[in-house]
Amino acid sequence: MKASYKRHNLIFKRPSGTSRGVLTEKETWYIILEDNTKKGIGECGILRSLSFDDRPNYEEKLKWVVENIHLGQDVLWESLREWPSIQFGLEQAFLSLESKDPFILFPSPFTDGKESIAINGLVWMGEESFMKEQIDDKLKDGFSCVKLKIGAIDFERELGLLRYIRQHYTAKDIELRVDANGGFSPEEASEKLEILSHLDLHSIEQPIKQHQIKDMAALCEHTPLPIALDEELIGVLSIEDKKELLDKIKPQYIILKPSLIGGFKGSLEWITLAKERNIGWWVTSALESNIGLNAIAQWTYTLNNTMPQGLGTGALYTNNITSPLEVNKGALWYNATIKWDTIF
């Protein structure tokens, strides 16, 4: 078996704002496996400043992986516990190599184009007029669940946007989720959660920055609004540490981003622990190209979670890889009549 890797910088169609700053491009890496006439591909979706494996020697580690591919998937995966995005790329590449079609990792009614995955519409931070435009577009496109990133502009203006939606659509019409990306301080979080709770929101992701365990536990215990842990899961590597985190914080939900928490295997560890504790969960992509998004979507379908998932990132880039993934009426579909770009 031969292995190689290649870099691809994804360019945003429009600079996209988060509470950590404005993104204009997204670095990604592909692992490519070759065995006789077959090829497989997987995406290592790193997010600089957020990924646990954001380190200067990232490419060196990729080089080490392809040079030691003979060790096999299981041995390599365990040795990459501190490199979750590479774990995920490796999982995808081996599944891709073993599949009849390198882009069908989990054959199902989803990949047959017969069934879809309900997803949330994502509204990015920006000027008020831009956010309103996005909200209106998502509603026109048939989304029943909309997620807004908050924390980058004035809180009162963000409340105004949420009230704008609620003036026109009830909670029965539109499920609203918000993602603070750790944008609140522990001192102000309780008051802001109380204010937000009057807007019939489904949940808030990561209201305060991660690693403030006592503060987050107190928020989750007394919150009037369900809290979902997101960044809090990053860098928690062992089963015992995962158990300890969930038992201390006791969140209402956790959000699984395979690129950031060790791929399918790492995500399934979290799901098993969450189910044992009656904690809800859903899956979200992390700005991957269509290679990674495709893998996450196909895997997510097999989990039979009927909640809207966070899988609608494929259309953000000017130079994404053409794929059969399509968003239609608030759902993600696999349209097999559309062919993948040749990228090997």
C-alpha positions as CSV (number, residue, x, y, z in Angstrom):
1,M,0.0,0.0,0.0
2,K,1.2,3.5,-0.9
3,A,0.2,6.6,1.0
4,S,0.6,10.3,0.3
5,Y,-0.9,13.6,1.5
6,K,-1.7,16.9,-0.2
7,R,-2.7,20.4,1.0
8,H,-5.7,22.4,-0.2
9,N,-6.6,25.9,1.0
10,L,-10.4,26.5,0.8
11,I,-11.3,30.1,0.0
12,F,-14.5,31.6,1.6
13,K,-17.0,33.2,-0.8
14,R,-17.4,35.9,1.8
15,P,-15.3,36.4,4.9
16,S,-17.2,34.6,7.7
17,G,-17.2,35.9,11.2
18,T,-17.0,34.0,14.5
19,S,-16.3,35.2,18.0
20,R,-12.7,34.2,17.4
21,G,-12.4,36.5,14.3
22,V,-13.1,36.6,10.6
23,L,-12.2,33.7,8.4
24,T,-11.2,34.3,4.7
25,E,-9.6,30.8,4.0
26,K,-9.5,27.4,5.6
27,E,-6.5,25.1,5.5
28,T,-7.2,21.4,4.9
29,W,-5.2,18.3,4.1
30,Y,-6.0,15.0,2.3
31,I,-4.5,11.6,3.0
32,I,-4.6,9.4,-0.2
33,L,-4.1,5.6,-0.1
34,E,-3.4,3.4,-3.1
35,D,-3.5,-0.4,-3.2
36,N,-3.1,-2.0,-6.6
37,T,-5.8,-0.3,-8.7
38,K,-7.9,1.1,-5.8
39,K,-7.6,4.5,-4.2
40,G,-9.0,6.0,-1.1
41,I,-9.1,9.5,0.3
42,G,-9.7,11.1,3.7
43,E,-9.7,14.7,4.9
44,C,-7.8,16.0,7.9
45,G,-9.9,19.0,8.7
46,I,-7.8,21.2,11.0
47,L,-9.1,24.5,12.3
48,R,-6.2,26.8,13.3
49,S,-6.5,28.3,16.8
50,L,-9.2,25.8,17.7
51,S,-8.1,22.3,16.8
52,F,-6.2,20.4,19.6
53,D,-3.6,19.4,17.0
54,D,-2.9,22.9,15.8
55,R,0.9,22.7,16.0
56,P,3.8,23.9,13.9
57,N,4.8,20.3,13.1
58,Y,1.4,19.3,11.7
59,E,2.7,18.5,8.3
60,E,5.6,16.5,9.8
61,K,3.1,14.3,11.6
62,L,1.2,13.7,8.3
63,K,4.5,12.7,6.7
64,W,5.2,10.3,9.5
65,V,1.8,8.8,9.1
66,V,2.1,8.1,5.4
67,E,5.7,6.7,5.9
68,N,4.3,4.3,8.5
69,I,1.0,3.4,6.9
70,H,2.2,-0.3,7.0
71,L,1.4,-0.2,10.7
72,G,-2.3,-0.4,9.9
73,Q,-5.3,1.7,10.9
74,D,-5.7,0.5,14.4
75,V,-2.1,1.0,15.5
76,L,-1.9,4.4,13.8
77,W,-5.2,5.6,15.3
78,E,-4.1,4.8,18.8
79,S,-0.8,6.5,18.3
80,L,-2.6,9.6,17.0
81,R,-4.7,10.3,20.2
82,E,-3.3,13.8,20.3
83,W,-3.9,14.4,16.6
84,P,-7.7,14.0,16.3
85,S,-8.0,15.6,12.8
86,I,-5.4,13.1,11.4
87,Q,-7.2,10.3,13.2
88,F,-10.3,11.3,11.3
89,G,-8.6,11.6,7.9
90,L,-7.1,8.2,8.4
91,E,-10.4,6.6,9.2
92,Q,-12.0,8.1,6.1
93,A,-9.0,7.0,3.8
94,F,-9.2,3.4,4.9
95,L,-13.0,3.2,4.6
96,S,-12.7,4.9,1.1
97,L,-10.0,2.4,0.0
98,E,-12.1,-0.6,1.1
99,S,-15.3,0.6,-0.5
100,K,-16.5,-0.2,-4.0
101,D,-17.0,3.5,-4.6
102,P,-14.3,5.6,-2.9
103,F,-16.9,8.2,-2.0
104,I,-19.5,5.9,-0.6
105,L,-18.2,5.0,2.9
106,F,-21.5,4.0,4.4
107,P,-24.0,2.7,1.8
108,S,-27.5,3.5,2.9
109,P,-30.9,5.0,1.7
110,F,-29.1,8.4,2.1
111,T,-26.4,7.5,-0.4
112,D,-29.1,6.0,-2.7
113,G,-30.7,9.4,-2.7
114,K,-33.9,8.0,-1.2
115,E,-33.7,9.7,2.2
116,S,-32.2,12.9,3.6
117,I,-30.8,14.4,6.8
118,A,-32.5,17.3,8.5
119,I,-30.0,20.1,9.1
120,N,-30.0,23.5,10.6
121,G,-29.5,26.6,8.6
122,L,-26.4,28.5,9.7
123,V,-26.4,32.3,10.0
124,W,-23.0,33.8,10.3
125,M,-22.0,36.8,12.4
126,G,-21.7,40.2,10.7
127,E,-23.5,43.5,10.3
128,E,-27.1,43.5,11.3
129,S,-28.3,43.9,7.7
130,F,-26.2,40.9,6.5
131,M,-27.5,38.7,9.3
132,K,-31.1,39.6,8.6
133,E,-30.5,38.8,4.9
134,Q,-29.2,35.4,5.9
135,I,-32.1,34.7,8.2
136,D,-34.7,35.6,5.6
137,D,-32.9,33.5,3.0
138,K,-32.8,30.4,5.3
139,L,-36.5,30.8,6.1
140,K,-37.3,31.1,2.4
141,D,-35.2,28.0,1.7
142,G,-37.5,25.9,3.9
143,F,-35.3,25.5,7.0
144,S,-37.3,24.6,10.2
145,C,-34.2,25.0,12.4
146,V,-31.8,28.0,12.3
147,K,-28.6,28.4,14.2
148,L,-27.2,31.9,14.8
149,K,-23.6,32.6,15.9
150,I,-23.7,35.3,18.6
151,G,-21.0,37.1,20.6
152,A,-19.3,39.2,17.9
153,I,-21.6,42.2,17.8
154,D,-23.5,44.1,20.5
155,F,-25.6,41.7,22.6
156,E,-28.7,44.1,22.4
157,R,-28.4,44.0,18.6
158,E,-28.2,40.2,18.6
159,L,-31.3,40.1,20.8
160,G,-33.0,42.4,18.3
161,L,-32.3,39.9,15.5
162,L,-33.7,37.0,17.6
163,R,-36.8,39.0,18.4
164,Y,-37.1,39.9,14.7
165,I,-37.4,36.2,14.0
166,R,-39.8,35.5,16.8
167,Q,-42.0,38.4,15.7
168,H,-42.6,36.5,12.5
169,Y,-42.2,32.9,13.5
170,T,-43.1,31.0,16.6
171,A,-41.1,28.2,18.2
172,K,-43.4,25.8,16.4
173,D,-42.5,27.3,13.1
174,I,-38.8,27.7,13.6
175,E,-36.4,26.1,16.1
176,L,-33.7,28.6,17.0
177,R,-30.3,27.6,18.3
178,V,-27.5,30.0,19.2
179,D,-23.8,29.4,19.4
180,A,-21.8,31.8,21.7
181,N,-18.4,30.2,20.9
182,G,-17.5,31.0,24.5
183,G,-18.3,34.7,24.0
184,F,-19.8,35.3,27.5
185,S,-17.9,35.8,30.7
186,P,-18.8,33.6,33.7
187,E,-20.0,36.7,35.5
188,E,-22.5,37.8,32.9
189,A,-23.5,34.4,31.5
190,S,-26.4,33.6,33.9
191,E,-28.1,37.0,33.3
192,K,-27.7,36.6,29.5
193,L,-29.1,33.1,29.5
194,E,-32.1,34.3,31.5
195,I,-32.8,37.0,28.9
196,L,-32.3,34.5,26.0
197,S,-34.6,32.0,27.6
198,H,-37.6,34.3,26.9
199,L,-37.1,33.9,23.2
200,D,-38.1,30.2,23.1
201,L,-34.6,29.0,22.0
202,H,-33.8,25.4,21.6
203,S,-30.3,25.7,23.2
204,I,-27.1,27.7,23.4
205,E,-23.7,26.2,22.5
206,Q,-20.7,26.9,24.7
207,P,-21.8,30.1,26.5
208,I,-18.5,30.5,28.2
209,K,-15.0,29.5,27.2
210,Q,-13.9,25.9,27.8
211,H,-11.8,24.7,30.8
212,Q,-13.9,26.7,33.3
213,I,-15.4,23.5,34.7
214,K,-16.9,24.8,37.9
215,D,-18.5,27.8,36.2
216,M,-19.9,25.7,33.4
217,A,-21.3,23.1,35.8
218,A,-23.0,25.8,37.8
219,L,-24.5,27.2,34.6
220,C,-25.8,23.8,33.5
221,E,-27.3,23.1,36.9
222,H,-29.3,26.3,37.1
223,T,-29.8,27.3,33.4
224,P,-33.2,28.3,32.1
225,L,-32.0,27.4,28.6
226,P,-30.5,24.1,27.6
227,I,-26.7,24.2,27.2
228,A,-24.7,22.3,24.6
229,L,-21.0,21.7,25.1
230,D,-18.9,22.2,21.9
231,E,-15.3,23.4,22.3
232,E,-15.4,21.9,25.8
233,L,-14.9,18.4,24.3
234,I,-11.8,19.3,22.4
235,G,-8.6,17.9,23.8
236,V,-10.4,15.5,26.2
237,L,-8.8,12.3,25.0
238,S,-9.2,9.3,27.3
239,I,-12.5,7.6,28.2
240,E,-11.9,8.3,31.9
241,D,-11.4,12.0,31.2
242,K,-14.6,12.1,29.1
243,K,-16.6,10.4,31.8
244,E,-15.2,12.9,34.4
245,L,-16.1,15.9,32.2
246,L,-19.7,14.8,31.7
247,D,-20.2,13.8,35.3
248,K,-18.9,17.2,36.6
249,I,-20.6,19.5,34.1
250,K,-23.8,17.5,33.5
251,P,-24.7,19.4,30.2
252,Q,-28.1,19.1,28.5
253,Y,-26.4,18.4,25.2
254,I,-23.0,17.7,23.6
255,I,-22.1,18.5,20.0
256,L,-19.8,16.2,18.1
257,K,-17.4,17.4,15.5
258,P,-15.4,14.4,14.3
259,S,-12.5,16.5,12.9
260,L,-11.9,17.9,16.4
261,I,-12.6,15.0,18.7
262,G,-11.0,11.9,17.0
263,G,-13.2,11.0,14.1
264,F,-15.9,8.4,14.1
265,K,-14.3,6.3,16.9
266,G,-13.7,9.3,19.2
267,S,-17.2,10.6,18.5
268,L,-18.8,7.2,19.3
269,E,-17.0,7.2,22.7
270,W,-18.8,10.5,23.5
271,I,-22.2,9.2,22.2
272,T,-22.0,6.1,24.3
273,L,-21.2,8.1,27.5
274,A,-23.9,10.7,26.7
275,K,-26.6,8.0,26.2
276,E,-25.7,6.4,29.6
277,R,-26.2,9.8,31.2
278,N,-29.4,10.8,29.3
279,I,-27.5,13.7,27.6
280,G,-28.7,14.7,24.2
281,W,-26.3,15.1,21.2
282,W,-26.1,16.0,17.6
283,V,-23.3,16.0,14.9
284,T,-21.8,19.1,13.3
285,S,-19.2,19.5,10.6
286,A,-16.3,21.9,11.2
287,L,-15.8,23.7,7.9
288,E,-14.5,20.7,6.1
289,S,-14.4,20.5,2.3
290,N,-17.0,18.2,0.7
291,I,-14.7,15.2,1.2
292,G,-14.9,15.5,5.0
293,L,-18.5,16.7,5.0
294,N,-19.5,13.7,2.8
295,A,-18.0,11.3,5.3
296,I,-19.6,13.0,8.3
297,A,-23.0,13.1,6.6
298,Q,-23.0,9.4,5.6
299,W,-21.9,8.3,9.1
300,T,-24.4,10.6,10.8
301,Y,-27.3,9.1,8.8
302,T,-26.4,5.7,10.3
303,L,-26.8,7.0,13.8
304,N,-30.6,7.5,13.4
305,N,-30.7,10.8,15.2
306,T,-33.8,12.7,14.1
307,M,-32.7,16.1,15.4
308,P,-31.5,18.6,12.8
309,Q,-27.7,18.2,12.4
310,G,-25.1,20.8,11.7
311,L,-24.0,19.7,8.2
312,G,-24.6,22.6,5.9
313,T,-21.1,24.0,5.3
314,G,-20.3,22.8,1.8
315,A,-21.4,25.9,-0.1
316,L,-19.2,28.4,1.8
317,Y,-16.2,28.1,-0.5
318,T,-15.3,29.3,-4.0
319,N,-13.0,26.2,-4.7
320,N,-14.7,23.3,-3.0
321,I,-14.7,19.9,-4.6
322,T,-17.9,19.3,-6.7
323,S,-19.9,16.6,-5.0
324,P,-23.4,15.0,-5.0
325,L,-24.3,16.7,-1.7
326,E,-27.2,19.2,-2.0
327,V,-29.3,21.2,0.4
328,N,-33.0,21.3,-0.4
329,K,-35.8,22.5,1.9
330,G,-33.8,22.3,5.1
331,A,-32.3,18.9,4.4
332,L,-29.1,17.4,3.1
333,W,-29.4,15.1,0.1
334,Y,-27.0,12.9,-1.8
335,N,-27.8,13.3,-5.5
336,A,-26.0,10.4,-7.2
337,T,-26.6,12.0,-10.7
338,I,-23.9,14.6,-9.8
339,K,-20.4,13.2,-10.2
340,W,-17.5,14.0,-7.9
341,D,-14.5,16.0,-9.2
342,T,-11.5,13.9,-10.0
343,I,-9.1,14.7,-7.2
344,F,-6.8,11.7,-7.1
